[in-house]
Each structure stands twice: as structure tokens, then as C-alpha cells.
Amino acid sequence: MNLPPHAYVPGQTPRHDPSLFDDLHDSVRVGMTGAEIANSAAWRAGRAFFEHGFYWEAHEALEPVWMATAPNSVERHAVQALIQTANAALKARMNRPNAVRRLCGMAETHLHACGSGVRDVMGLPLDDLESRIETLRKNAI
């Protein structure tokens, strides 16, 4: 999986050609199991984009993953938590602290909906995500 040529930041960098994400979007569909989604190109790319600071791109890759998960499932809440954390990180880069705090709250709501005993969803360590949310919130001043 290759990273995009640059991280898109609205108002600061050029937007990517939408076709950049076509193969990722095509890798997931409604009805897939959590294991199938975890092995999809979209899920793997979305996580890699997030870890490498490509937050807008992570959201773009993860949107169809979220849509493919079952309503109210642990997988859906975990994906939404990751998407909102990526959004919060993007807003932090854009120096929008109020948006960061709001999005961190949304991400935490989805994390808590996963259940207190759940620590990993589709290979995503929820403790690590929770730490990222806490750091984003602390730095949003």
C-alpha cells in the first residue's frame, strides 16, 4: 500500500483525485464479516493513513468500511471512533480546537459503545485509540 503524495488539508494543500480511492472503496461491501472487513484494502489503508498522519485520507478510506459494518455493531462503533479521531487530528492540524474537542467527544462515545471488556476490534487496539483521543483533547487549547 502506497501513501498518497501529500496529506490533504482543506484550504492548505491540493485535494486528491477521487479515483485515488476507487480500489479501496471497491474492497468492502455490505454483508462482509468483521474478519473480511479487517482484511480489506480499505481498512488496512485507512489505518495506515491514520498512523502516518494522512487524516483526511484515512476518513476517505474508512467511510465505506463504516457503511459495510452491521448497524450498532462493535465493528461499526470502532470504525466510527477511528474516523472521528482522524477528523479531530485533521482539525488539530488546521488549528480548530473547538472542533477537536467536539470530535474527541464523539470518538469517545463510539469507543464506550464498544463495551468495557472489548480492547481490540478488527486488529485495532482500542487502548491506543483512547490514548490518541486524550492527547488530541489535551493539546486542543
Phi and psi restraints in degrees (value plus and minus 20) as a CYANA .aco file:
   2 ASN   PHI    -116.0   -76.0
   2 ASN   PSI     123.1   163.1
   3 LEU   PHI     -99.0   -59.0
   3 LEU   PSI     131.2   171.2
   4 PRO   PHI     -81.3   -41.3
   4 PRO   PSI     143.9   183.9
   5 PRO   PHI     -85.3   -45.3
   5 PRO   PSI     -43.1    -3.1
   6 HIS   PHI    -179.7  -139.7
   6 HIS   PSI     141.0   181.0
   7 ALA   PHI    -103.8   -63.8
   7 ALA   PSI     107.5   147.5
   8 TYR   PHI     -98.6   -58.6
   8 TYR   PSI     108.1   148.1
   9 VAL   PHI    -148.0  -108.0
   9 VAL   PSI      92.6   132.6
  10 PRO   PHI     -71.0   -31.0
  10 PRO   PSI     112.1   152.1
  11 GLY   PHI      61.0   101.0
  11 GLY   PSI     -24.4    15.6
  12 GLN   PHI    -144.6  -104.6
  12 GLN   PSI     -54.2   -14.2
  13 THR   PHI    -151.9  -111.9
  13 THR   PSI     140.5   180.5
  14 PRO   PHI     -87.1   -47.1
  14 PRO   PSI     124.3   164.3
  15 ARG   PHI     -97.6   -57.6
  15 ARG   PSI     126.3   166.3
  16 HIS   PHI     -94.6   -54.6
  16 HIS   PSI     133.9   173.9
  17 ASP   PHI     -83.3   -43.3
  17 ASP   PSI     107.5   147.5
  18 PRO   PHI     -77.1   -37.1
  18 PRO   PSI     -46.0    -6.0
  19 SER   PHI     -86.2   -46.2
  19 SER   PSI     -35.0     5.0
  20 LEU   PHI     -76.9   -36.9
  20 LEU   PSI     -47.2    -7.2
  21 PHE   PHI    -124.6   -84.6
  21 PHE   PSI     -18.5    21.5
  22 ASP   PHI     -77.1   -37.1
  22 ASP   PSI     -68.2   -28.2
  23 ASP   PHI     -83.4   -43.4
  23 ASP   PSI     -56.0   -16.0
  24 LEU   PHI     -85.2   -45.2
  24 LEU   PSI     -68.1   -28.1
  25 HIS   PHI     -80.7   -40.7
  25 HIS   PSI     -56.1   -16.1
  26 ASP   PHI     -93.8   -53.8
  26 ASP   PSI     -30.5     9.5
  27 SER   PHI    -103.7   -63.7
  27 SER   PSI     -26.9    13.1
  28 VAL   PHI    -149.6  -109.6
  28 VAL   PSI     130.9   170.9
  29 ARG   PHI    -173.0  -133.0
  29 ARG   PSI     135.8   175.8
  30 VAL   PHI     -79.6   -39.6
  30 VAL   PSI     119.8   159.8
  31 GLY   PHI      80.5   120.5
  31 GLY   PSI     -29.0    11.0
  32 MET   PHI     -90.7   -50.7
  32 MET   PSI     129.5   169.5
  33 THR   PHI     -96.8   -56.8
  33 THR   PSI     145.9   185.9
  34 GLY   PHI     -78.0   -38.0
  34 GLY   PSI     -59.1   -19.1
  35 ALA   PHI     -85.6   -45.6
  35 ALA   PSI     -60.2   -20.2
  36 GLU   PHI     -86.0   -46.0
  36 GLU   PSI     -62.0   -22.0
  37 ILE   PHI     -83.8   -43.8
  37 ILE   PSI     -61.2   -21.2
  38 ALA   PHI     -81.7   -41.7
  38 ALA   PSI     -46.1    -6.1
  39 ASN   PHI    -114.0   -74.0
  39 ASN   PSI     -19.9    20.1
  40 SER   PHI     -94.2   -54.2
  40 SER   PSI     132.1   172.1
  41 ALA   PHI     -82.1   -42.1
  41 ALA   PSI     -55.9   -15.9
  42 ALA   PHI     -84.4   -44.4
  42 ALA   PSI     -64.1   -24.1
  43 TRP   PHI     -86.5   -46.5
  43 TRP   PSI     -67.0   -27.0
  44 ARG   PHI     -82.5   -42.5
  44 ARG   PSI     -64.3   -24.3
  45 ALA   PHI     -86.8   -46.8
  45 ALA   PSI     -63.8   -23.8
  46 GLY   PHI     -77.4   -37.4
  46 GLY   PSI     -62.9   -22.9
  47 ARG   PHI     -87.2   -47.2
  47 ARG   PSI     -62.6   -22.6
  48 ALA   PHI     -84.8   -44.8
  48 ALA   PSI     -63.0   -23.0
  49 PHE   PHI     -77.9   -37.9
  49 PHE   PSI     -67.2   -27.2
  50 PHE   PHI     -78.2   -38.2
  50 PHE   PSI     -68.8   -28.8
  51 GLU   PHI     -85.1   -45.1
  51 GLU   PSI     -46.2    -6.2
  52 HIS   PHI    -118.8   -78.8
  52 HIS   PSI     -10.4    29.6
  53 GLY   PHI      63.1   103.1
  53 GLY   PSI      -3.1    36.9
  54 PHE   PHI    -117.7   -77.7
  54 PHE   PSI      55.3    95.3
  55 TYR   PHI     -93.3   -53.3
  55 TYR   PSI     -62.4   -22.4
  56 TRP   PHI     -83.9   -43.9
  56 TRP   PSI     -62.1   -22.1
  57 GLU   PHI     -84.2   -44.2
  57 GLU   PSI     -57.2   -17.2
  58 ALA   PHI     -80.1   -40.1
  58 ALA   PSI     -66.7   -26.7
  59 HIS   PHI     -79.6   -39.6
  59 HIS   PSI     -64.2   -24.2
  60 GLU   PHI     -81.3   -41.3
  60 GLU   PSI     -61.7   -21.7
  61 ALA   PHI     -91.9   -51.9
  61 ALA   PSI     -54.9   -14.9
  62 LEU   PHI    -104.9   -64.9
  62 LEU   PSI     -38.6     1.4
  63 GLU   PHI     -75.2   -35.2
  63 GLU   PSI     -69.6   -29.6
  64 PRO   PHI     -88.8   -48.8
  64 PRO   PSI     -45.2    -5.2
  65 VAL   PHI     -84.4   -44.4
  65 VAL   PSI     -68.6   -28.6
  66 TRP   PHI     -76.8   -36.8
  66 TRP   PSI     -64.4   -24.4
  67 MET   PHI     -87.1   -47.1
  67 MET   PSI     -44.7    -4.7
  68 ALA   PHI    -103.5   -63.5
  68 ALA   PSI     -36.8     3.2
  69 THR   PHI     -98.8   -58.8
  69 THR   PSI     136.4   176.4
  70 ALA   PHI     -90.0   -50.0
  70 ALA   PSI     121.1   161.1
  71 PRO   PHI     -74.6   -34.6
  71 PRO   PSI     116.8   156.8
  72 ASN   PHI      41.2    81.2
  72 ASN   PSI      -3.3    36.7
  73 SER   PHI    -102.7   -62.7
  73 SER   PSI     141.1   181.1
  74 VAL   PHI     -78.7   -38.7
  74 VAL   PSI     -60.3   -20.3
  75 GLU   PHI     -80.6   -40.6
  75 GLU   PSI     -63.8   -23.8
  76 ARG   PHI     -83.6   -43.6
  76 ARG   PSI     -64.4   -24.4
  77 HIS   PHI     -84.3   -44.3
  77 HIS   PSI     -59.6   -19.6
  78 ALA   PHI     -85.0   -45.0
  78 ALA   PSI     -63.0   -23.0
  79 VAL   PHI     -83.9   -43.9
  79 VAL   PSI     -63.1   -23.1
  80 GLN   PHI     -84.7   -44.7
  80 GLN   PSI     -57.1   -17.1
  81 ALA   PHI     -81.7   -41.7
  81 ALA   PSI     -62.2   -22.2
  82 LEU   PHI     -87.1   -47.1
  82 LEU   PSI     -62.1   -22.1
  83 ILE   PHI     -80.9   -40.9
  83 ILE   PSI     -66.1   -26.1
  84 GLN   PHI     -88.5   -48.5
  84 GLN   PSI     -52.4   -12.4
  85 THR   PHI     -87.8   -47.8
  85 THR   PSI     -61.2   -21.2
  86 ALA   PHI     -80.9   -40.9
  86 ALA   PSI     -62.8   -22.8
  87 ASN   PHI     -81.5   -41.5
  87 ASN   PSI     -61.6   -21.6
  88 ALA   PHI     -83.4   -43.4
  88 ALA   PSI     -61.7   -21.7
  89 ALA   PHI     -85.1   -45.1
  89 ALA   PSI     -58.4   -18.4
  90 LEU   PHI     -84.0   -44.0
  90 LEU   PSI     -64.2   -24.2
  91 LYS   PHI     -85.2   -45.2
  91 LYS   PSI     -53.7   -13.7
  92 ALA   PHI     -82.8   -42.8
  92 ALA   PSI     -62.6   -22.6
  93 ARG   PHI     -82.8   -42.8
  93 ARG   PSI     -50.2   -10.2
  94 MET   PHI    -109.1   -69.1
  94 MET   PSI     -17.0    23.0
  95 ASN   PHI      40.9    80.9
  95 ASN   PSI      30.2    70.2
  96 ARG   PHI    -142.1  -102.1
  96 ARG   PSI      55.7    95.7
  97 PRO   PHI     -81.2   -41.2
  97 PRO   PSI     -55.0   -15.0
  98 ASN   PHI     -83.4   -43.4
  98 ASN   PSI     -61.6   -21.6
  99 ALA   PHI     -85.8   -45.8
  99 ALA   PSI     -57.7   -17.7
 100 VAL   PHI     -79.6   -39.6
 100 VAL   PSI     -69.5   -29.5
 101 ARG   PHI     -83.0   -43.0
 101 ARG   PSI     -61.7   -21.7
 102 ARG   PHI     -83.0   -43.0
 102 ARG   PSI     -65.6   -25.6
 103 LEU   PHI     -89.0   -49.0
 103 LEU   PSI     -54.5   -14.5
 104 CYS   PHI     -82.1   -42.1
 104 CYS   PSI     -60.3   -20.3
 105 GLY   PHI     -82.1   -42.1
 105 GLY   PSI     -62.1   -22.1
 106 MET   PHI     -84.1   -44.1
 106 MET   PSI     -63.1   -23.1
 107 ALA   PHI     -82.1   -42.1
 107 ALA   PSI     -63.5   -23.5
 108 GLU   PHI     -83.3   -43.3
 108 GLU   PSI     -58.5   -18.5
 109 THR   PHI     -78.8   -38.8
 109 THR   PSI     -63.6   -23.6
 110 HIS   PHI     -89.3   -49.3
 110 HIS   PSI     -58.0   -18.0
 111 LEU   PHI     -81.1   -41.1
 111 LEU   PSI     -66.1   -26.1
 112 HIS   PHI     -84.3   -44.3
 112 HIS   PSI     -51.2   -11.2
 113 ALA   PHI     -89.1   -49.1
 113 ALA   PSI     -36.1     3.9
 114 CYS   PHI     -90.2   -50.2
 114 CYS   PSI     -44.4    -4.4
 115 GLY   PHI      86.1   126.1
 115 GLY   PSI     125.9   165.9
 116 SER   PHI     -88.2   -48.2
 116 SER   PSI     -46.5    -6.5
 117 GLY   PHI    -107.5   -67.5
 117 GLY   PSI     -27.4    12.6
 118 VAL   PHI    -109.6   -69.6
 118 VAL   PSI     100.8   140.8
 119 ARG   PHI    -135.4   -95.4
 119 ARG   PSI     -30.6     9.4
 120 ASP   PHI    -168.1  -128.1
 120 ASP   PSI     110.9   150.9
 121 VAL   PHI    -151.0  -111.0
 121 VAL   PSI      99.1   139.1
 122 MET   PHI      32.9    72.9
 122 MET   PSI      16.9    56.9
 123 GLY   PHI      64.5   104.5
 123 GLY   PSI     -20.2    19.8
 124 LEU   PHI    -112.0   -72.0
 124 LEU   PSI      92.5   132.5
 125 PRO   PHI     -92.9   -52.9
 125 PRO   PSI      93.8   133.8
 126 LEU   PHI     -88.6   -48.6
 126 LEU   PSI     -49.2    -9.2
 127 ASP   PHI     -82.5   -42.5
 127 ASP   PSI     -60.0   -20.0
 128 ASP   PHI     -84.9   -44.9
 128 ASP   PSI     -61.5   -21.5
 129 LEU   PHI     -84.7   -44.7
 129 LEU   PSI     -61.7   -21.7
 130 GLU   PHI     -80.3   -40.3
 130 GLU   PSI     -60.0   -20.0
 131 SER   PHI     -84.3   -44.3
 131 SER   PSI     -60.3   -20.3
 132 ARG   PHI     -82.5   -42.5
 132 ARG   PSI     -61.1   -21.1
 133 ILE   PHI     -82.7   -42.7
 133 ILE   PSI     -65.1   -25.1
 134 GLU   PHI     -81.0   -41.0
 134 GLU   PSI     -62.0   -22.0
 135 THR   PHI     -85.2   -45.2
 135 THR   PSI     -64.7   -24.7
 136 LEU   PHI     -78.7   -38.7
 136 LEU   PSI     -64.8   -24.8
 137 ARG   PHI     -83.8   -43.8
 137 ARG   PSI     -64.5   -24.5
 138 LYS   PHI     -81.0   -41.0
 138 LYS   PSI     -56.8   -16.8
 139 ASN   PHI    -104.2   -64.2
 139 ASN   PSI     -26.4    13.6
 140 ALA   PHI    -106.2   -66.2
 140 ALA   PSI      61.8   101.8
